[in-house]
Amino acid sequence: MAASEAKAEQIDELLATPNLAGALESEQFRRFLDQIPIAIVVSVLKGRERIVYANPEFEKLSGQAAADIEGKPWSVLRGQGNGENKGHKLGAVVVEKSDFVGTFRIERTGRESVVVDAYSNSIQDDDGIPAFRLAALVDVTAHGQIQREEFENRIREKDTLLREIQHRVKNNLQMITALIRLEARNVSSGSATSRFDRLAGRIESLQLLYQSLSEEEKGLGQEIDLGVYLSQVASAVMRSHAVEGIRLDLKVDSYPVSVNVAMPTGLVVNELLTNALKHAFVGRDGGTITLHSLVDCNGCRVVVADDGVGLPDGVEWPQRGKLGALIVQSLRENAKAGVEVESTSGKGTRVTIIFTRSAAAPEVAIKPRELT
């Protein structure tokens, strides 16, 4: 049994002593209180309540002499509340509450502060009238320190493990992407090569997300800057599928979102940019692909557009039953985003993803830049 629990039981036994009110008036009982290893303070409730007794353990624990507090109200006690009693003084709470009244920190002159659990109870006389108030203080400083140290150690262990997991996942995704691209170069069929490239691009988007989560880039927080992440996705796609004459118009604002929002958004943007580079400018010398992720007072608007040939007649994006459609569905359901698709033959395709601030962004101040 922990020392603090044992002392709490001793307090319960003390308060259960028959005719304790009468015993407190006995010099013999006071000598008994002088010997117990629990800090005890007693006040008399008749008339104006005043402290009439404090034992040596109280003097040792609190740093206040019995002679300095006897004959005075409970407010003379040192001690500031912790937890739910934060901002409240020990003396006031002892009077207001009963049984276990809370944990307090006592500052001691010339010595380190001490943390105590406080108990309080009124004691009735033979006629059932409250006659005394008894308060007991139990030193829990060491216990609290051990708990804090154990908690901090556990947090450090979990952080280390999380960093290691993220590092391994990131490395594995990089290796998988490289192997897929290598295999794609060895496949003769154009359609098969395209499927390999598309899969590699999706995996690379996830790898970039893990990179953003790594300690070197973002620490271990749960927020991702959507603007930075989409810029990284765009750079990776342009690097892998660079086509002469096609330029990228990139504009992004800072917009922190959860991982659940960032992941499907990055996959959708990767899909759209890859589609544009491969299909939007067939038969043309070049063109412009637009990626804007801009913030206003309502939230964030992500636009992926091109000035290419547009979708063929009878073709829609995303195609039902394809992985792209599942990703868009995830974006709508998990990220609470609106998705709008426009395509005009000969003029290009435009996809707009709309995040409202309450649905996508954590509760932090975001300064939208001026849009021109």
MARKOL-430997 format. One record per residue (C-alpha): residue in one letter; x, y, z. Coordinates in nm, 4 decimals, always signed. Example, Ala and Ser with C-alpha at 12.3 -4.5 7.8 and 13.67 -1.06 7.14 Angstrom:
+------+----------+----------+----------+
| type |        u |        v |        w |
+------+----------+----------+----------+
|    a |  +1.2300 |  -0.4500 |  +0.7800 |
|    s |  +1.3670 |  -0.1060 |  +0.7140 |
+------+----------+----------+----------+
//
This chain:
+------+----------+----------+----------+
| type |        u |        v |        w |
+------+----------+----------+----------+
|    m |  +0.0000 |  +0.0000 |  +0.0000 |
|    a |  +0.1315 |  +0.3484 |  -0.0916 |
|    a |  +0.2321 |  +0.5729 |  +0.1973 |
|    s |  -0.0279 |  +0.8367 |  +0.1052 |
|    e |  -0.3057 |  +0.5710 |  +0.1016 |
|    a |  -0.1960 |  +0.4391 |  +0.4405 |
|    k |  -0.2051 |  +0.7892 |  +0.5876 |
|    a |  -0.5490 |  +0.8480 |  +0.4396 |
|    e |  -0.6710 |  +0.5374 |  +0.6236 |
|    q |  -0.5162 |  +0.6666 |  +0.9451 |
|    i |  -0.7094 |  +0.9898 |  +0.9021 |
|    d |  -1.0336 |  +0.7965 |  +0.8542 |
|    e |  -0.9633 |  +0.5992 |  +1.1747 |
|    l |  -0.8862 |  +0.9194 |  +1.3634 |
|    l |  -1.2116 |  +1.0836 |  +1.2554 |
|    a |  -1.4022 |  +0.7676 |  +1.3537 |
|    t |  -1.2740 |  +0.7793 |  +1.7148 |
|    p |  -1.5750 |  +0.7643 |  +1.9567 |
|    n |  -1.6463 |  +1.0952 |  +2.1322 |
|    l |  -1.3657 |  +1.2670 |  +1.9429 |
|    a |  -1.5074 |  +1.6063 |  +2.0359 |
|    g |  -1.4523 |  +1.5313 |  +2.4018 |
|    a |  -1.1159 |  +1.3733 |  +2.3347 |
|    l |  -0.9878 |  +1.6920 |  +2.1680 |
|    e |  -1.0359 |  +1.8744 |  +2.4991 |
|    s |  -0.8182 |  +1.6155 |  +2.6727 |
|    e |  -0.4475 |  +1.6944 |  +2.7208 |
|    q |  -0.3719 |  +1.3247 |  +2.6915 |
|    f |  -0.5353 |  +1.3047 |  +2.3487 |
|    r |  -0.3451 |  +1.6117 |  +2.2351 |
|    r |  -0.0217 |  +1.4399 |  +2.3324 |
|    f |  -0.1355 |  +1.1493 |  +2.1174 |
|    l |  -0.1859 |  +1.3865 |  +1.8243 |
|    d |  +0.1644 |  +1.5216 |  +1.8871 |
|    q |  +0.3082 |  +1.1788 |  +1.8054 |
|    i |  +0.1188 |  +1.0754 |  +1.4913 |
|    p |  +0.3025 |  +1.1201 |  +1.1561 |
|    i |  +0.0217 |  +1.3205 |  +0.9960 |
|    a |  -0.0016 |  +1.6993 |  +0.9955 |
|    i |  -0.3075 |  +1.7902 |  +1.2052 |
|    v |  -0.4732 |  +2.1278 |  +1.2655 |
|    v |  -0.7840 |  +2.1750 |  +1.4828 |
|    s |  -1.0175 |  +2.4711 |  +1.5211 |
|    v |  -1.3024 |  +2.5308 |  +1.7643 |
|    l |  -1.6383 |  +2.6155 |  +1.6065 |
|    k |  -1.8008 |  +2.7846 |  +1.9073 |
|    g |  -1.8289 |  +3.1573 |  +1.8504 |
|    r |  -1.5766 |  +3.2902 |  +1.5991 |
|    e |  -1.3933 |  +2.9920 |  +1.4560 |
|    r |  -1.0264 |  +2.9942 |  +1.5523 |
|    i |  -0.7418 |  +2.7430 |  +1.5314 |
|    v |  -0.6652 |  +2.5944 |  +1.8735 |
|    y |  -0.4104 |  +2.3240 |  +1.7933 |
|    a |  -0.1445 |  +2.2242 |  +1.5387 |
|    n |  +0.0844 |  +1.9253 |  +1.5912 |
|    p |  +0.4647 |  +1.9088 |  +1.5356 |
|    e |  +0.4188 |  +1.7223 |  +1.2054 |
|    f |  +0.2222 |  +2.0218 |  +1.0745 |
|    e |  +0.5052 |  +2.2564 |  +1.1766 |
|    k |  +0.7586 |  +2.0330 |  +1.0012 |
|    l |  +0.5506 |  +1.9954 |  +0.6855 |
|    s |  +0.4215 |  +2.3505 |  +0.6430 |
|    g |  +0.7071 |  +2.5546 |  +0.7869 |
|    q |  +0.4581 |  +2.7428 |  +1.0050 |
|    a |  +0.4919 |  +2.7323 |  +1.3849 |
|    a |  +0.1891 |  +2.6278 |  +1.5904 |
|    a |  +0.2272 |  +2.9384 |  +1.8046 |
|    d |  +0.1947 |  +3.1562 |  +1.4920 |
|    i |  -0.1388 |  +3.0134 |  +1.3823 |
|    e |  -0.3182 |  +2.9270 |  +1.7076 |
|    g |  -0.5932 |  +3.1760 |  +1.7925 |
|    k |  -0.6220 |  +3.2777 |  +1.4246 |
|    p |  -0.8669 |  +3.1896 |  +1.1435 |
|    w |  -0.7939 |  +2.9241 |  +0.8809 |
|    s |  -0.6902 |  +3.1911 |  +0.6329 |
|    v |  -0.3544 |  +3.2050 |  +0.8098 |
|    l |  -0.2572 |  +2.8710 |  +0.6529 |
|    r |  -0.0243 |  +2.8794 |  +0.3536 |
|    g |  -0.1105 |  +2.6787 |  +0.0452 |
|    q |  -0.2354 |  +2.7384 |  -0.3100 |
|    g |  -0.4651 |  +2.4931 |  -0.4848 |
|    n |  -0.3727 |  +2.2676 |  -0.7762 |
|    g |  -0.6111 |  +2.1177 |  -1.0316 |
|    e |  -0.9761 |  +2.2014 |  -0.9683 |
|    n |  -0.8747 |  +2.4153 |  -0.6667 |
|    k |  -0.6339 |  +2.6281 |  -0.8704 |
|    g |  -0.6504 |  +2.9882 |  -0.7518 |
|    h |  -0.8022 |  +2.8911 |  -0.4156 |
|    k |  -0.6231 |  +2.9064 |  -0.0814 |
|    l |  -0.5884 |  +2.6061 |  +0.1471 |
|    g |  -0.7485 |  +2.7752 |  +0.4489 |
|    a |  -1.0610 |  +2.8740 |  +0.2549 |
|    v |  -1.1152 |  +2.5282 |  +0.1016 |
|    v |  -1.0709 |  +2.3523 |  +0.4391 |
|    v |  -1.3686 |  +2.5521 |  +0.5687 |
|    e |  -1.5835 |  +2.5172 |  +0.2548 |
|    k |  -1.5420 |  +2.1448 |  +0.1838 |
|    s |  -1.5271 |  +1.8192 |  +0.3771 |
|    d |  -1.3528 |  +1.4815 |  +0.3497 |
|    f |  -1.0826 |  +1.4979 |  +0.0791 |
|    v |  -1.0746 |  +1.8637 |  -0.0231 |
|    g |  -0.7919 |  +1.8679 |  -0.2795 |
|    t |  -0.4214 |  +1.9024 |  -0.3507 |
|    f |  -0.2256 |  +2.2147 |  -0.2595 |
|    r |  +0.1271 |  +2.3515 |  -0.2918 |
|    i |  +0.2764 |  +2.5122 |  +0.0181 |
|    e |  +0.5671 |  +2.7525 |  -0.0240 |
|    r |  +0.8100 |  +2.7309 |  +0.2692 |
|    t |  +1.0566 |  +3.0038 |  +0.3654 |
|    g |  +1.4137 |  +2.8929 |  +0.3031 |
|    r |  +1.3053 |  +2.5444 |  +0.1888 |
|    e |  +1.1602 |  +2.3808 |  -0.1198 |
|    s |  +0.7848 |  +2.3915 |  -0.1632 |
|    v |  +0.5770 |  +2.0865 |  -0.0711 |
|    v |  +0.2652 |  +1.9344 |  -0.2306 |
|    v |  -0.0023 |  +1.8026 |  +0.0077 |
|    d |  -0.3369 |  +1.6279 |  -0.0080 |
|    a |  -0.5768 |  +1.7973 |  +0.2364 |
|    y |  -0.8645 |  +1.6460 |  +0.4326 |
|    s |  -1.1194 |  +1.8300 |  +0.6447 |
|    n |  -1.4104 |  +1.7334 |  +0.8653 |
|    s |  -1.6248 |  +1.8836 |  +1.1389 |
|    i |  -1.6600 |  +1.6938 |  +1.4671 |
|    q |  -1.9855 |  +1.6946 |  +1.6625 |
|    d |  -2.0285 |  +1.6880 |  +2.0394 |
|    d |  -2.2597 |  +1.4506 |  +2.2307 |
|    d |  -2.5614 |  +1.6633 |  +2.1382 |
|    g |  -2.4858 |  +1.6408 |  +1.7654 |
|    i |  -2.3699 |  +2.0007 |  +1.7405 |
|    p |  -2.0496 |  +2.0710 |  +1.5374 |
|    a |  -1.7824 |  +2.1610 |  +1.7915 |
|    f |  -1.4457 |  +2.1269 |  +1.6168 |
|    r |  -1.2990 |  +2.1227 |  +1.2672 |
|    l |  -1.0037 |  +1.8926 |  +1.2065 |
|    a |  -0.7813 |  +1.9261 |  +0.8992 |
|    a |  -0.5109 |  +1.6770 |  +0.8009 |
|    l |  -0.2336 |  +1.7262 |  +0.5454 |
|    v |  -0.0477 |  +1.4402 |  +0.3742 |
|    d |  +0.2810 |  +1.5023 |  +0.1931 |
|    v |  +0.2489 |  +1.3762 |  -0.1680 |
|    t |  +0.5421 |  +1.5688 |  -0.3177 |
|    a |  +0.7526 |  +1.2620 |  -0.3926 |
|    h |  +0.4525 |  +1.0676 |  -0.5209 |
|    g |  +0.3627 |  +1.3481 |  -0.7608 |
|    q |  +0.7217 |  +1.3772 |  -0.8823 |
|    i |  +0.7376 |  +1.0030 |  -0.9532 |
|    q |  +0.4117 |  +1.0218 |  -1.1468 |
|    r |  +0.5365 |  +1.3172 |  -1.3526 |
|    e |  +0.8663 |  +1.1453 |  -1.4281 |
|    e |  +0.6914 |  +0.8227 |  -1.5301 |
|    f |  +0.4499 |  +1.0180 |  -1.7501 |
|    e |  +0.7325 |  +1.2140 |  -1.9155 |
|    n |  +0.9302 |  +0.8937 |  -1.9759 |
|    r |  +0.6297 |  +0.7277 |  -2.1373 |
|    i |  +0.5731 |  +1.0293 |  -2.3614 |
|    r |  +0.9398 |  +1.0305 |  -2.4673 |
|    e |  +0.9241 |  +0.6568 |  -2.5437 |
|    k |  +0.6102 |  +0.6983 |  -2.7544 |
|    d |  +0.7591 |  +0.9959 |  -2.9394 |
|    t |  +1.0741 |  +0.7973 |  -3.0183 |
|    l |  +0.8670 |  +0.5027 |  -3.1399 |
|    l |  +0.6478 |  +0.7269 |  -3.3563 |
|    r |  +0.9525 |  +0.8922 |  -3.5139 |
|    e |  +1.1007 |  +0.5516 |  -3.5908 |
|    i |  +0.7738 |  +0.4264 |  -3.7448 |
|    q |  +0.7406 |  +0.7392 |  -3.9591 |
|    h |  +1.1024 |  +0.7094 |  -4.0724 |
|    r |  +1.0568 |  +0.3457 |  -4.1734 |
|    v |  +0.7271 |  +0.4110 |  -4.3524 |
|    k |  +0.8785 |  +0.7024 |  -4.5439 |
|    n |  +1.1791 |  +0.4944 |  -4.6487 |
|    n |  +0.9576 |  +0.2015 |  -4.7505 |
|    l |  +0.7345 |  +0.4261 |  -4.9601 |
|    q |  +1.0393 |  +0.5735 |  -5.1327 |
|    m |  +1.1678 |  +0.2240 |  -5.2126 |
|    i |  +0.8265 |  +0.1072 |  -5.3388 |
|    t |  +0.7974 |  +0.4133 |  -5.5633 |
|    a |  +1.1437 |  +0.3553 |  -5.7094 |
|    l |  +1.0735 |  -0.0146 |  -5.7769 |
|    i |  +0.7425 |  +0.0635 |  -5.9484 |
|    r |  +0.9023 |  +0.3250 |  -6.1738 |
|    l |  +1.1831 |  +0.0804 |  -6.2582 |
|    e |  +0.9283 |  -0.1892 |  -6.3440 |
|    a |  +0.7312 |  +0.0582 |  -6.5564 |
|    r |  +1.0373 |  +0.1221 |  -6.7754 |
|    n |  +1.0690 |  -0.2527 |  -6.8394 |
|    v |  +0.7058 |  -0.2945 |  -6.9514 |
|    s |  +0.6492 |  -0.2685 |  -7.3245 |
|    s |  +0.2735 |  -0.2003 |  -7.3150 |
|    g |  +0.1940 |  +0.1700 |  -7.3015 |
|    s |  -0.1243 |  +0.1204 |  -7.0976 |
|    a |  +0.0568 |  -0.0924 |  -6.8418 |
|    t |  +0.3324 |  +0.1655 |  -6.8114 |
|    s |  +0.0711 |  +0.4347 |  -6.7515 |
|    r |  -0.0886 |  +0.2316 |  -6.4736 |
|    f |  +0.2499 |  +0.1792 |  -6.3092 |
|    d |  +0.3257 |  +0.5520 |  -6.3288 |
|    r |  -0.0093 |  +0.6433 |  -6.1811 |
|    l |  +0.0382 |  +0.4014 |  -5.8912 |
|    a |  +0.3894 |  +0.5329 |  -5.8306 |
|    g |  +0.2560 |  +0.8875 |  -5.8223 |
|    r |  -0.0065 |  +0.8004 |  -5.5616 |
|    i |  +0.2501 |  +0.6299 |  -5.3418 |
|    e |  +0.4832 |  +0.9264 |  -5.3782 |
|    s |  +0.2057 |  +1.1580 |  -5.2564 |
|    l |  +0.1737 |  +0.9454 |  -4.9422 |
|    q |  +0.5506 |  +0.9459 |  -4.8983 |
|    l |  +0.5502 |  +1.3272 |  -4.9119 |
|    l |  +0.2772 |  +1.3329 |  -4.6489 |
|    y |  +0.4874 |  +1.1200 |  -4.4135 |
|    q |  +0.7820 |  +1.3446 |  -4.4855 |
|    s |  +0.5729 |  +1.6450 |  -4.3807 |
|    l |  +0.4879 |  +1.4620 |  -4.0587 |
|    s |  +0.8494 |  +1.3801 |  -3.9799 |
|    e |  +1.0245 |  +1.5610 |  -3.6958 |
|    e |  +1.2691 |  +1.7308 |  -3.9297 |
|    e |  +0.9894 |  +1.8972 |  -4.1255 |
|    k |  +0.6897 |  +1.9336 |  -3.8946 |
|    g |  +0.7643 |  +1.7846 |  -3.5561 |
|    l |  +0.5120 |  +1.5393 |  -3.4183 |
|    g |  +0.2046 |  +1.7575 |  -3.4446 |
|    q |  -0.1176 |  +1.6431 |  -3.6080 |
|    e |  -0.1445 |  +1.9371 |  -3.8509 |
|    i |  -0.0194 |  +1.9630 |  -4.2085 |
|    d |  +0.0208 |  +2.2899 |  -4.3996 |
|    l |  -0.1950 |  +2.2142 |  -4.7031 |
|    g |  -0.0286 |  +2.4810 |  -4.9170 |
|    v |  +0.3219 |  +2.3479 |  -4.8546 |
|    y |  +0.2123 |  +1.9859 |  -4.9021 |
|    l |  +0.0369 |  +2.0504 |  -5.2350 |
|    s |  +0.3431 |  +2.2413 |  -5.3567 |
|    q |  +0.5537 |  +1.9327 |  -5.2834 |
|    v |  +0.3055 |  +1.7066 |  -5.4639 |
|    a |  +0.3074 |  +1.9367 |  -5.7678 |
|    s |  +0.6880 |  +1.9492 |  -5.7783 |
|    a |  +0.7071 |  +1.5687 |  -5.7638 |
|    v |  +0.4523 |  +1.5253 |  -6.0466 |
|    m |  +0.6196 |  +1.7845 |  -6.2702 |
|    r |  +0.9579 |  +1.6275 |  -6.2066 |
|    s |  +0.8335 |  +1.2779 |  -6.2959 |
|    h |  +0.6218 |  +1.3703 |  -6.5990 |
|    a |  +0.7880 |  +1.6868 |  -6.7287 |
|    v |  +0.6683 |  +1.7822 |  -7.0770 |
|    e |  +0.8391 |  +2.0548 |  -7.2782 |
|    g |  +0.6211 |  +2.3601 |  -7.3299 |
|    i |  +0.3907 |  +2.2941 |  -7.0343 |
|    r |  +0.4254 |  +2.5355 |  -6.7443 |
|    l |  +0.2826 |  +2.5255 |  -6.3926 |
|    d |  +0.1074 |  +2.8293 |  -6.2451 |
|    l |  +0.1435 |  +2.7662 |  -5.8694 |
|    k |  +0.0021 |  +2.9872 |  -5.5948 |
|    v |  -0.0590 |  +2.8637 |  -5.2402 |
|    d |  -0.1465 |  +3.0083 |  -4.9008 |
|    s |  -0.0681 |  +2.8564 |  -4.5632 |
|    y |  -0.3644 |  +2.6520 |  -4.4394 |
|    p |  -0.3207 |  +2.3985 |  -4.1574 |
|    v |  -0.5383 |  +2.0891 |  -4.1837 |
|    s |  -0.5533 |  +1.7446 |  -4.0265 |
|    v |  -0.3853 |  +1.4426 |  -4.1842 |
|    n |  -0.7319 |  +1.3074 |  -4.2747 |
|    v |  -0.7876 |  +1.6168 |  -4.4891 |
|    a |  -0.4376 |  +1.6416 |  -4.6371 |
|    m |  -0.4139 |  +1.2778 |  -4.7522 |
|    p |  -0.7147 |  +1.2601 |  -4.9917 |
|    t |  -0.6483 |  +1.6156 |  -5.1124 |
|    g |  -0.2908 |  +1.5299 |  -5.2066 |
|    l |  -0.4037 |  +1.2133 |  -5.3867 |
|    v |  -0.6718 |  +1.4017 |  -5.5844 |
|    v |  -0.4302 |  +1.6804 |  -5.6819 |
|    n |  -0.1703 |  +1.4220 |  -5.7858 |
|    e |  -0.4333 |  +1.2493 |  -6.0027 |
|    l |  -0.5459 |  +1.5719 |  -6.1691 |
|    l |  -0.1950 |  +1.7006 |  -6.2412 |
|    t |  -0.0899 |  +1.3636 |  -6.3842 |
|    n |  -0.3994 |  +1.3524 |  -6.6048 |
|    a |  -0.3337 |  +1.7043 |  -6.7320 |
|    l |  +0.0289 |  +1.6345 |  -6.8198 |
|    k |  -0.0565 |  +1.3114 |  -7.0008 |
|    h |  -0.3820 |  +1.3980 |  -7.1786 |
|    a |  -0.4719 |  +1.7683 |  -7.1731 |
|    f |  -0.2289 |  +1.8898 |  -7.4393 |
|    v |  -0.2300 |  +1.6074 |  -7.6915 |
|    g |  -0.1711 |  +1.7577 |  -8.0348 |
|    r |  -0.0638 |  +2.0934 |  -7.8897 |
|    d |  +0.2768 |  +2.2529 |  -7.8485 |
|    g |  +0.2199 |  +2.3324 |  -7.4824 |
|    g |  -0.0035 |  +2.5031 |  -7.2309 |
|    t |  -0.0525 |  +2.5974 |  -6.8684 |
|    i |  -0.1542 |  +2.3896 |  -6.5703 |
|    t |  -0.2869 |  +2.5839 |  -6.2718 |
|    l |  -0.2646 |  +2.4822 |  -5.9082 |
|    h |  -0.3976 |  +2.7405 |  -5.6652 |
|    s |  -0.4682 |  +2.6789 |  -5.2969 |
|    l |  -0.5918 |  +3.0126 |  -5.1689 |
|    v |  -0.7448 |  +3.1182 |  -4.8380 |
|    d |  -1.0246 |  +3.3681 |  -4.7802 |
|    c |  -1.2548 |  +3.4505 |  -4.4903 |
|    n |  -1.4691 |  +3.1422 |  -4.5601 |
|    g |  -1.1960 |  +2.8797 |  -4.5818 |
|    c |  -0.9721 |  +2.7434 |  -4.8542 |
|    r |  -1.0300 |  +2.6904 |  -5.2276 |
|    v |  -0.8036 |  +2.4511 |  -5.4197 |
|    v |  -0.8177 |  +2.4832 |  -5.7996 |
|    v |  -0.6506 |  +2.2446 |  -6.0440 |
|    a |  -0.7060 |  +2.3548 |  -6.4029 |
|    d |  -0.5570 |  +2.3386 |  -6.7502 |
|    d |  -0.6139 |  +2.5211 |  -7.0799 |
|    g |  -0.5968 |  +2.1997 |  -7.2805 |
|    v |  -0.8394 |  +2.0035 |  -7.4954 |
|    g |  -1.0918 |  +1.9239 |  -7.2224 |
|    l |  -1.2495 |  +1.5895 |  -7.1420 |
|    p |  -1.3644 |  +1.3789 |  -7.4390 |
|    d |  -1.7371 |  +1.3700 |  -7.5086 |
|    g |  -1.9136 |  +1.1248 |  -7.2821 |
|    v |  -1.6206 |  +1.1034 |  -7.0376 |
|    e |  -1.6573 |  +1.2327 |  -6.6827 |
|    w |  -1.4110 |  +1.2770 |  -6.4012 |
|    p |  -1.3779 |  +1.0937 |  -6.1738 |
|    q |  -1.4902 |  +0.7771 |  -6.3515 |
|    r |  -1.7242 |  +0.5640 |  -6.1454 |
|    g |  -1.5758 |  +0.2441 |  -6.0127 |
|    k |  -1.2204 |  +0.3728 |  -6.0463 |
|    l |  -0.9840 |  +0.4441 |  -5.7578 |
|    g |  -0.9997 |  +0.8157 |  -5.8339 |
|    a |  -1.3731 |  +0.8125 |  -5.7591 |
|    l |  -1.3107 |  +0.6475 |  -5.4230 |
|    i |  -1.0497 |  +0.9099 |  -5.3367 |
|    v |  -1.2910 |  +1.1921 |  -5.4256 |
|    q |  -1.5593 |  +1.0246 |  -5.2146 |
|    s |  -1.3156 |  +1.0123 |  -4.9224 |
|    l |  -1.2425 |  +1.3802 |  -4.9752 |
|    r |  -1.6106 |  +1.4660 |  -4.9588 |
|    e |  -1.6912 |  +1.2470 |  -4.6599 |
|    n |  -1.3799 |  +1.2681 |  -4.4407 |
|    a |  -1.2692 |  +1.6210 |  -4.5255 |
|    k |  -1.6243 |  +1.7595 |  -4.5692 |
|    a |  -1.5105 |  +1.9201 |  -4.8937 |
|    g |  -1.7127 |  +2.0314 |  -5.1920 |
|    v |  -1.5843 |  +1.9192 |  -5.5332 |
|    e |  -1.6858 |  +2.0945 |  -5.8572 |
|    v |  -1.5788 |  +1.9775 |  -6.2052 |
|    e |  -1.6022 |  +2.1853 |  -6.5230 |
|    s |  -1.4768 |  +2.0876 |  -6.8673 |
|    t |  -1.5183 |  +2.2584 |  -7.2037 |
|    s |  -1.4064 |  +2.1036 |  -7.5295 |
|    g |  -1.1027 |  +2.2835 |  -7.6599 |
|    k |  -1.0749 |  +2.5086 |  -7.3530 |
|    g |  -0.9660 |  +2.2737 |  -7.0755 |
|    t |  -1.0747 |  +2.1255 |  -6.7465 |
|    r |  -1.1141 |  +2.2882 |  -6.4067 |
|    v |  -1.1654 |  +2.1087 |  -6.0739 |
|    t |  -1.2365 |  +2.3123 |  -5.7601 |
|    i |  -1.2113 |  +2.1700 |  -5.4071 |
|    i |  -1.3766 |  +2.3874 |  -5.1416 |
|    f |  -1.3019 |  +2.3605 |  -4.7691 |
|    t |  -1.5040 |  +2.5595 |  -4.5197 |
|    r |  -1.2967 |  +2.6806 |  -4.2266 |
|    s |  -1.5019 |  +2.4898 |  -3.9674 |
|    a |  -1.4761 |  +2.1599 |  -4.1559 |
|    a |  -1.1131 |  +2.1553 |  -4.2639 |
|    a |  -0.8985 |  +2.3928 |  -4.0652 |
|    p |  -0.8009 |  +2.3616 |  -3.6968 |
|    e |  -0.9019 |  +2.6488 |  -3.4716 |
|    v |  -0.6041 |  +2.8730 |  -3.5337 |
|    a |  -0.5790 |  +3.2217 |  -3.6711 |
|    i |  -0.5120 |  +3.2127 |  -4.0463 |
|    k |  -0.4316 |  +3.5334 |  -4.2298 |
|    p |  -0.5561 |  +3.5157 |  -4.5873 |
|    r |  -0.3392 |  +3.6945 |  -4.8352 |
|    e |  -0.4863 |  +3.9583 |  -5.0616 |
|    l |  -0.6144 |  +3.8113 |  -5.3861 |
|    t |  -0.5796 |  +4.0051 |  -5.7034 |
+------+----------+----------+----------+
//
